[in-house]
Amino acid sequence: MLFLQKHEPKEIFMAWIPMIPEEEAEGELKEWYDKLRDPWGGVDDIMRIHSISLPTMKGHFELYRSAMTGSPDLSRKEREMIAIVVSSINQCHY
């Protein structure tokens, strides 16, 4: 199947977006960091990247929550298995 073919990028580019560190967060951003903190104590970069735009952080969270809890047709376990496969195909660590 075409979508399962391994692809190797010729060059790796990384965007640089300023993020507000957790220890510098105040007000509503601090509240969101507290809400998003992982059990092991930190907020994932994929969410911290939105720290300069709280509406995008909220939107990302709602999209994730909807994808993981939206339809009753799939169990949480099935959704997480799909997420793992998609992340693996995309070579994504999240």
QUIQUI-V362616 format. One line per field, one symbol per residue. ss: DSSP state (A for helix, B for strand, O for the rest). phi: phi as a letter, one per 30 degrees, with the letter a starting at -180 (. if undefined). psi: psi as a letter, one per 20 degrees, with the letter a starting at -180 (. if undefined). A space follows every 50 residues. Layout:
ss->???
phi->???
psi->???
This chain:
ss->OAAAOOOOOOOOOOOOOOOOOAAAOOAAAAAAAAAAOOOOOOOOAAAAOO OOOAAAAAAAAAAAAAAAAOOOOOOAAAAAAAAAAAAAAOOOOO
phi->.edcddbcddbccbdcbdbddedcdbhdddddeddcddedjbcdedcddd ddbeeddddddddddddcbdcddbdeddddddddddddddhcdc
psi->pgiipppoqhqpqpqopqqoqgiiqrchggggghhiprhjjrpqhhhhhj hinhhhggggghgggghiifpihqrgggghgghggghggjlpi.
